[in-house]
Amino acid sequence: MTTQRHRDGGATIIGWGTALPDRIVTNADFEARLDTTDEWITERTGIRERRHGSTTAALAVEAGRAALDMAGLTGDDIDFVLLATTSPDYQIPSTASQVQEELSVRGGACDINAACSGFVYGLVQAHGLIAMGLQRVLLIGAETLSRVTDQQDRNTAILFGDGAGAVVLEACENDQLLSFDLGSDGSARTLLDAPIGGYIAMNGKEVFRRAVTVMVDSARVSMADAGITSEELALVVPHQANIRIIEAACSRLDITADRVSTVLQETGNTSSASIPLALVRALENGRVAADDLVLLVGFGAGMSWASAVLRWTGRIPEGKS
């Protein structure tokens, strides 16, 4: 049972982890059976390989357990599990319920479906839960998009992969979350969708056009609310959909490539898992130091968008100070 009470202060990230299936699917694999080439895929998307396999729950549990281990915690220390996913294992119940059981979490659990914006949506909700009195929240982004992708459709099969990333947030005196912007335009929901029991369908050109615009606009809102400029950002972690979208958005925001974390070359588009996968990669590579400003920004089906500015007050990766 989860109790509630208002709390002064905020939340910070104290542990993180990731999970990827073992099976690697390369561009050459698609080249061998579809009307496409490795060169075309790489040039248009930036993706060279992606991972396929496992279940959303299994990947979420693996990433969640790694985050708990890093934080030196067990499931009994967690008050709530938030699982951002657009590819749950069951229609009913939430996949978070299985994750809760397997990690022996004593608090509540639920899924969040904001597509590729889901992790940032979850990050904001996790901070809200902690502000209401919870001590620790396990936030996970996990997807098995290969199950809902037509592997014979060259327009979508090359894009999507499976994976998971997780963070543990803990109550603290100084809030790590400085600002955020969450939005949705339901009139654009048919640009990228998948009916129950069906496959993903996407209007790629229109998604590209809108994605750049909403990423830039949302990032500017969050930066303005935080009272910062793009020059002050140490790291930008964008949704990993397409390298050309990332480059176009960052160019408009005057953010240089050396301050951007990308993993899509190896993972493809993993929807709600993409931002935590890219964040953890940057953390593990020692790219974040104490008090660094970090921008998370993404877009997804819905059409949803989300951004958040963090001042890094949590665990300091090895080699940084």
HELIX and SHEET records of a PDB file:
HELIX    1   1 ASN A   27  GLU A   31  1                                   5    
HELIX    2   2 ASP A   38  THR A   45  1                                   8    
HELIX    3   3 THR A   56  ALA A   71  1                                  16    
HELIX    4   4 GLY A   75  ASP A   77  5                                   3    
HELIX    5   5 THR A   95  GLU A  102  1                                   8    
HELIX    6   6 ALA A  115  SER A  117  5                                   3    
HELIX    7   7 GLY A  118  ALA A  131  1                                  14    
HELIX    8   8 LEU A  145  VAL A  148  5                                   4    
HELIX    9   9 GLY A  186  LEU A  191  5                                   6    
HELIX   10  10 GLY A  204  ALA A  226  1                                  23    
HELIX   11  11 SER A  230  GLU A  232  5                                   3    
HELIX   12  12 ILE A  243  ARG A  252  1                                  10    
HELIX   13  13 ALA A  257  ARG A  259  5                                   3    
HELIX   14  14 LEU A  264  THR A  267  1                                   4    
HELIX   15  15 SER A  271  ALA A  273  5                                   3    
HELIX   16  16 SER A  274  GLU A  284  1                                  11    
SHEET    1   A 5 GLY A  10  ALA A  19  0                                        
SHEET    2   A 5 ASP A 162  CYS A 172 -1                                        
SHEET    3   A 5 ARG A 136  THR A 144 -1                                        
SHEET    4   A 5 PHE A  80  ALA A  84  1                                        
SHEET    5   A 5 GLY A 108  ILE A 112  1                                        
SHEET    1   B 2 ARG A  23  THR A  26  0                                        
SHEET    2   B 2 GLU A  49  HIS A  52 -1                                        
SHEET    1   C 4 LEU A 177  SER A 184  0                                        
SHEET    2   C 4 SER A 304  ARG A 311 -1                                        
SHEET    3   C 4 LEU A 293  GLY A 300 -1                                        
SHEET    4   C 4 LEU A 235  PRO A 238  1                                        
SHEET    1   D 2 LEU A 192  ASP A 193  0                                        
SHEET    2   D 2 ALA A 201  MET A 202 -1                                        
END                                                                             
